[in-house]
Amino acid sequence: MNLKPSRRHEEPEINVVSLIDVVLLLVVFFILSAKFTDEGRLRVHLPHASSVPVEKANAEALVVSVTQQGTYLVNQHELLNSSPETLRAALLKEAGTNRSLRITLRADARATHQSVITAMDVLGRLGFAEVTIATVKEEPAGRP
């Protein structure tokens, strides 16, 4: 006599189809996102140039300088502060209504990128079309 109840012993099973879908999506995500991390490895070294452009003789050129600390100078006159409004007022005072003046932007190599872009933005908003960025000619190795 068999007193034990008859039980069917079922094997537990795990449905892995949804797990495979999730893993596949993660693999695709990591492959796509890994491509974008290469852009962060760019190294930019400025401001050297292989040649210096020939300057046109024009006594009316306006020079905007950006120092290492981010302060601005307009025609060698230092401004009170580094705000875009002060730079705008100084440029309006120097240039008046003449927007055809050639502007030379001289930025220290260690100046922040933001201070240079701010100066370029102010010049663009005022309507100056001819803006040049001053660089120095890179000396070949071995020359003093």
Secondary structure, DSSP 8 states (H G I E B T S, - for coil): ---S------------HHHHHHHHHHHHHHHHHHHHGGGGG-----SEESS-------TT-EEEEE-TTS-EEETTEE-SS--HHHHHHHHHHHHTT-----EEEEE-TTS-HHHHHHHHHHHHHHT---EEE--EE---TT--
